[in-house]
Amino acid sequence: MQASIKDIWTVKYRPSRLEELVGNEESVNTLRRLALSRNVPHLLLYGPSNSGKATAAFALANEIYGEGSERNFTYFNASDFFDNGKSYLVRDKRFTRILGTDDPRKIQKSVISVFKEIINEYASMAPIDSDYKIIFIDSSETLDTNAQHALRRIMEKYTTTCRFILSTTQPSRLIAPLRSRGLQLFFRHVSDEKLADFIKHIAETEGFLITENGVQALLYHSRGNVATSLNTLQVAVILSNGEPIGAQAIYTAAVREEVGDVRLLYEAATVGNIIEARKFIDRMLVDYGFTGNEILERLHRIVAGSGEPEQRIARWNIKIADANFKMLQAANDRIQLEALVTDFCN
């Protein structure tokens, strides 16, 4: 039977219920108990990128609100505010009334002022058909100290009618009073055993064959990242023409994934074309929603397979590692990426 490829598998197989999540059993079971009790405190979900934090938050909302989820659950990505700034604000139609304009040049307020106003307004609106609403703030590590203190005060003010879920890859970047306001739940990438079972389930559901060495190759490539495994597997199926998916098919698909803006970024950086490199950085951060760490991981794989002399690859890897370290300490991925490409060819 030919596998269906008309749907994007990361969307098609995104869990809508907590019981459908793969891995992170301890944290997911805690969320399930909270959902059953209908008494959810503020939550802090932390762990590496693409470990299921946002998916768990959306699934929790579905468990609590059912069909009323859209009315009672609001999602914000803090990096949209503080990395993309006013250009993002005018694109989000939810903010038009608050801003009074769709021209970023006419916004007189600072981004942090707009953030405070928006969060305060959403938190202050009482729910219509529930005891409380939930506001989910993803990438909360990008909030600066002033924004975090403002958020803490809003959480305290509206705690009876609003619960906050914060998600972060770097909990140490959050102020202690903010961390202490919520129940902390850790998320990790999925174990090889759990991910292998999931991959085989997808193969059975979609009607294609994947060999054992194909499964192992996919596990090695995705490193516990469910989204990466689905993307790579779908590309491999598209390219396979109905043949069983083996290790070579996974390798070919993985290489295809790297062809795109990350490779163009690499090519621009190696020849010192900073203007072009900045365009690719902006497109990946703003249009595609990549995190800085995701871009660095892809760039590292391209460098490792570039075929350049080992000394040059080693020098580039040191620069990537330095950028990764600085990114963990700083609040703006774009600044660190631009600094990296500026120095890349030196």
C-alpha positions, -999 to +999 in steps of 0.1 A: +000+000+000+014+034-010+019+058+019-001+090+020+021+121+016-006+148+011-005+158+047+025+172+067+031+144+092+043+168+120+008+183+118-011+151+111+004+133+141+006+161+165-011+149+197-043+166+208-046+146+240-021+141+268-023+103+264-011+106+228+022+122+238+054+101+232+078+099+262+081+122+292+058+099+312+064+115+346+056+151+335+027+140+313+012+119+341+014+149+364-004+170+338-031+143+334-038+143+371-040+181+371-064+180+342-086+155+360-087+176+391-095+208+371-072+226+395-042+236+375-016+259+391+009+281+372+033+258+354+069+261+342+078+236+315+115+234+308+138+213+287+155+212+253+140+225+221+114+203+204+110+180+235+072+184+236+066+213+259+043+233+237+025+202+225+019+192+261+005+227+269-020+225+240-030+190+249-036+200+285-059+228+273-078+203+252-082+181+282-096+209+304-117+229+280-126+205+252-143+225+224-139+257+244-101+255+242-098+284+217-119+307+240-100+299+271-064+292+260-041+319+246-007+313+231+021+339+229+057+333+219+080+357+238+107+356+211+081+370+186+079+401+208+115+406+218+134+391+188+111+403+160+097+434+176+073+458+161+073+441+127+058+410+143+032+430+164+016+446+133+013+411+116-007+396+145-043+408+141-050+402+178-030+434+186-045+458+160-069+473+184-043+478+211-017+493+188-042+514+168-021+509+136-007+483+113+024+504+104+054+495+127+068+530+121+038+546+138+040+526+170+053+550+196+054+526+225+083+504+233+080+466+227+081+459+264+053+484+270+032+467+244+040+433+259+029+444+293-003+460+280-012+429+259-006+403+287-024+425+313-054+429+290-057+392+282-052+382+318-078+407+331-106+394+309-127+369+329-134+336+312-170+331+299-175+294+305-147+283+328-133+290+363-101+302+348-083+307+315-048+297+306-021+319+290+008+300+275+040+320+270+066+300+250+103+308+248+100+328+280+138+329+284+137+357+258+119+381+282+142+406+297+143+413+335+118+442+334+093+421+314+097+392+338+090+413+368+060+428+351+048+393+343+052+382+379+030+411+391+003+402+365+004+365+376-001+376+412-029+401+404-051+377+383-043+343+399-079+336+406-091+338+370-060+331+350-033+305+350+000+309+333+021+282+316+057+293+309+079+273+286+117+276+284+149+259+273+169+279+299+151+281+333+182+298+348+175+329+327+142+334+345+142+354+377+137+334+409+103+349+418+090+339+384+103+303+387+089+299+422+054+309+410+048+277+391+051+239+393+082+230+374+080+200+350+110+188+330+108+176+294+135+156+276+139+142+241+123+108+236+142+076+243+153+055+214+130+027+225+099+049+226+108+067+193+115+034+175+080+022+185+065+054+173+084+052+139+071+017+134+036+028+142+038+056+116+051+031+090+022+007+097-004+035+096+009+051+064+015+018+047+052+017+039+081-006+049+111+006+070+140-018+077+156-022+111+187-003+099+165+024+085+149+028+120+184+029+136+196+055+111+166+076+118+171+073+156+207+084+151+198+114+130+168+126+150+184+121+185+151+118+203+134+147+184+100+135+173+095+164+148+128+158+132+121+121+128+087+127+112+101+153+088+130+131+077+109+100+074+083+118+053+110+131+029+125+096+027+091+081+018+085+107-009+119+099-024+116+061-021+091+054-049+076+027-029+108+009-020+115-001+017+131+027+037+167+017+047+196+036+061+207+050+028+172+065+022+173+081+056+208+095+049+196+109+015+165+125+032+187+140+059+210+156+034+180+170+015+168+186+047+200+206+050+196+220+015+179+254+020+185+286+039+209+270+063+231+259+035+227+293+018+237+309+051+268+287+053+278+296+017+273+333+023+292+332+056+322+314+041+327+340+015+320+369+038+287+381+022+273+394+055+243+412+039+230+379+023+238+360+055+216+383+075+187+379+051+188+341+056+191+345+094+160+368+094+140+344+072+148+314+094+141+331+126+110+351+116+093+332+087+103+296+096+103+300+134+137+283+139+155+289+172+191+300+172+202+266+185+184+248+157+202+269+131+235+262+148+229+225+149+221+224+112+251+246+104+273+223+124+261+193+103+267+212+071+302+221+082+310+185+093+300+172+058+315+201+038+346+182+027+368+212+036+403+206+052+401+193+087+419+223+102+393+247+086+364+225+098+378+225+133+382+263+133+345+267+121+333+243+148+350+263+175+333+294+163+299+276+162+306+262+198+314+297+210+282+311+195+262+283+211+277+291+245+271+329+241+235+321+230+229+303+263+240+335+282+223+361+260+187+370+252+188+376+215+196+347+191+199+370+161+227+391+176+248+359+182+241+345+148+251+377+131+282+379+152+291+344+141+287+349+103+306+382+106+336+363+120+331+330+101+354+335+072+383+351+093 
